[in-house]
């Protein structure tokens, strides 16, 4: 981290061109309004010759010189046909993007370090458009997601990026580009989506064992324990109407062999069982690592369908379970301080 | 466990990469194929092998060979080229190397950059064909090549799914078709300038002067637009058809090659054959550097022009020799006498022998034809002048064609070249006509010789200079007439202007198909031939012979006085800037452009606001109609109904493509009526 910071600090001295470029890019992007729906027009589509385009230009010049020197009228025809096609391809490349509409669907929350999927819908009112590539602006150039848009139709595609830290993040800047039809020009547009994505802390890997469950006094906890794997175990015989996913198949198989009955996971016991995931239980870790461990625990407790509460400095979420509760806990972890 | 699959099915089941590679290989093969005649056998074998191997790799999805292999192959090919041609430079070795490079590069298609190298090498290879031939057939074949290469380029930029070749091909065709107007504009207006530096040109002869003439070996004449000289007539002008600048006079003929006499007989004051009469014409020549030690002076220039550091000498045959090559531009003044006699009492035995010399076995059929021609009753007692006139008539009436691309003659038997031209194919340019004329005259025992030089000049520019280009090079003839001396004969001029390039003529014995066609429709074959010849003629006129002369003519027709190539360049730049401006204007207009429905919605909102309704931009007509009803009650009903009509026009089952103007007019009238009733109802209570 300090090395990277140092590098960033001294970049203007080490690589003045790169630094100026970065600064210009940042300034330029600041000027772009953030929006979740973008219509590409003359004003926000840029176009420049690609490296292949420069090569093509050199080829055309060589052909022209050969035609002049050998006085070949058909050589002129070839040269000018290629030049004309090149000029037309510039317009076609630009037209591939011009008039395209881009729309971003609200993104789902994700964990830091794992990819966030951005659902983008491209719409075209005009003719069919081919070879449109999307990528995050910061990502490497070869990570383009390619897509075609039919005439007057829509196309869906996904672009993903990996958020490095937890918190509420703005969506990364996207570039949409094309080189269709001849690859001599690269037209591109820069898009700053307005949507934000909530990023949970990266869960600890491998997960630490869950803290011991806090049992209430009325509890007769003989058949229950919290396993090392974070699973809350409590079983009872199968009752009609139990959902299939509650059946503990491994155990059921053994019971069936010995003439027993199907067994189900006993959720009612888990519900009575209270688990506190506490900041204090992660003593000795850096704050971010604590959050990571807590995130892993929330996941594990949720998988085990245990009632769990979350306690952070300045934040306490009473024990509960279910999807909404899990989300609340993770949000709390993501946005803490 | 042989899996039998029909080829079509296999092709359809190929993975995308393999199919694209096979397509590119097919295009390369098509591009290289017409070169087979110019390539050494090892190159053909190597190219075929490499392309076949690459196709196999593509079909079996095998990895490409290691990088050293193409490099080793290239080194070997370079060595073999050296061995075959003894040089790496020049046309044939260059083409050989380009073909080998192209084939080997297909083994290296690793990155996008490699693919582009293949495409661009392909375009270059297409150009090399034009060094050998610029015929319609070659042009058509190469058009297919360019289309194929563009299709492959388009395919490379359609990364999604498996686009069909047809789709990519039509997209490529569309790109090229849209580019065609630019091509035509540039072709017409791009100033034709001479070669920028000297290039070795082998078998495609350029027009221009040389010290020898080899009939038949030149199948196609490249029009060389370099300037040979500029001439200015300070006193009075001379019509272009009388401008004959004399170069080497070719008297000796060895059956293949016409050359000047090797011995240069000096002229003394006593035996000078030149007699001039009438008024002389003063002229000033600026001569570009040439490769021959002679001055192309106007017929007839008796006195040497004054040249610094150089001595000019008139030869017996009226050509002017200089004692060294002119490597710099020369400028001099001389006086010509258009009326002259190149005469002496009689030819000496030596001269007679030189000008009647005809190797044995050359053009036997033409010689027999000449004897038969002479036997015609009207020509029994003819003088050389009458014979010449009869020959002109023969040329005019016997369907001879003047063309710069007659094809080669005498490939089977070089001695029969003249026979093939004169009696069979009858297509040629000035050299063919002049040489045959001389052979016919000599075979009849009449002394004759070929004169080469320049004929004609462009119209005078602003400073009075008239340009003579290498393409003005010409060959004509002279015959000996007792008493009159050497008389000029220009059989090419006999192919009358309206007949030059005209259609019809030669009828080779019909083949099986031709014979069948002939029996079915006796007119079809001549008609088809006539059509083809018209096409070929237009090709020659408009494409191959389109040069600076035509460009400048075009400018004159556009009303520019004394045009120069700078004017042409200016016009081109102006036209291109004009197009760019139109483009900018369109872009500006496009930015202002609004959806017609949005425009109508804004206008409707304006009308309703005048009635005192809020009419917010996001409200559809249905909501506006509701507002109207709420506000005006039954009096507003017609207006509300109109708004509902708009709703149907925009979103209903019978939606219109564009908003209706008539509807808007009714709406406005209705709104005005409503306003007036509102005003009167408000006024009434008071």
Contacts between the chains, C-beta under 8 A, distances in Angstrom:
chain1	res1	chain2	res2	distance
A	41	B	591	7.1
A	42	B	587	5.6
A	42	B	590	6.6
A	42	B	591	5.8
A	43	B	591	7.3
A	51	B	113	7.7
A	52	B	112	7.5
A	52	B	113	7.6
A	52	B	116	4.6
A	55	B	116	5.9
A	55	B	117	8.0
A	55	B	120	6.2
A	56	B	116	7.8
A	56	B	120	6.7
A	59	B	120	4.3
A	59	B	123	5.9
A	59	B	124	6.8
A	62	B	124	7.0
A	63	B	123	6.7
A	63	B	124	6.9
A	63	B	127	5.5
A	65	B	196	6.8
A	66	B	127	5.8
A	67	B	127	7.3
A	68	B	193	6.2
A	68	B	194	8.0
A	68	B	195	6.6
A	68	B	196	6.0
A	69	B	195	4.5
A	69	B	196	5.8
A	69	B	197	6.8
A	69	B	199	5.0
A	70	B	130	7.8
A	70	B	131	6.2
A	70	B	195	7.6
A	70	B	199	6.3
A	70	B	201	7.1
A	70	B	222	7.5
A	71	B	192	7.9
A	71	B	194	7.9
A	71	B	195	6.8
A	71	B	206	7.3
A	71	B	222	5.5
A	71	B	223	6.5
A	71	B	224	5.9
A	71	B	225	6.3
A	72	B	127	7.3
A	72	B	130	4.6
A	72	B	131	7.1
A	72	B	134	6.8
A	72	B	222	7.7
A	73	B	134	6.8
A	73	B	223	7.9
A	73	B	543	5.7
A	73	B	544	5.4
A	73	B	545	7.9
A	73	B	546	5.9
A	73	B	547	7.8
A	74	B	130	4.4
A	74	B	134	4.6
A	74	B	138	7.8
A	74	B	139	5.8
A	74	B	142	7.8
A	74	B	543	7.0
A	74	B	544	7.5
A	75	B	127	5.3
A	75	B	130	5.2
A	76	B	186	7.8
A	76	B	187	5.7
A	76	B	190	6.7
A	77	B	139	7.7
A	77	B	183	6.8
A	77	B	187	6.1
A	77	B	543	7.1
A	78	B	123	7.2
A	78	B	126	6.0
A	78	B	127	5.8
A	78	B	130	7.5
A	78	B	142	7.3
A	78	B	146	7.0
A	79	B	127	8.0
A	80	B	182	6.9
A	80	B	183	4.1
A	80	B	184	8.0
A	80	B	186	4.0
A	80	B	187	5.3
A	80	B	190	7.2
A	81	B	146	6.7
A	81	B	176	6.6
A	81	B	179	6.4
A	81	B	180	7.2
A	81	B	183	4.6
A	82	B	123	6.3
A	82	B	146	7.6
A	83	B	179	7.6
A	83	B	182	6.8
A	83	B	183	7.3
A	83	B	186	6.6
A	84	B	176	7.8
A	84	B	178	7.8
A	84	B	179	2.9
A	84	B	180	6.4
A	84	B	181	7.2
A	84	B	182	3.3
A	84	B	183	4.3
A	84	B	186	7.2
A	85	B	150	6.7
A	85	B	175	5.2
A	85	B	176	5.1
A	85	B	178	7.9
A	85	B	179	3.9
A	86	B	179	7.4
A	87	B	179	6.5
A	87	B	182	5.8
A	88	B	175	5.4
A	88	B	178	4.2
A	88	B	179	4.4
A	88	B	182	7.3
A	89	B	175	5.7
A	89	B	179	8.0
A	92	B	175	6.4
A	92	B	178	7.9
A	130	B	157	7.6
A	130	B	158	5.1
A	130	B	160	7.2
A	130	B	163	7.5
A	130	B	171	7.8
A	131	B	157	5.1
A	131	B	158	5.3
A	131	B	159	5.8
A	131	B	160	6.9
A	133	B	159	7.7
A	146	B	159	4.2
A	146	B	160	4.9
A	147	B	160	6.1
A	148	B	158	7.6
A	148	B	160	4.7
A	148	B	161	7.1
A	179	B	157	5.3
A	180	B	154	7.6
A	180	B	157	4.7
A	180	B	158	6.8
A	181	B	153	7.4
A	181	B	154	4.8
A	181	B	157	5.9
A	181	B	171	5.7
A	181	B	172	7.2
A	181	B	175	5.6
A	182	B	150	7.1
A	182	B	153	5.0
A	182	B	154	6.8
A	182	B	157	6.8
A	182	B	175	6.8
A	183	B	112	7.9
A	183	B	116	7.4
A	183	B	153	6.4
A	183	B	156	6.6
A	183	B	157	4.9
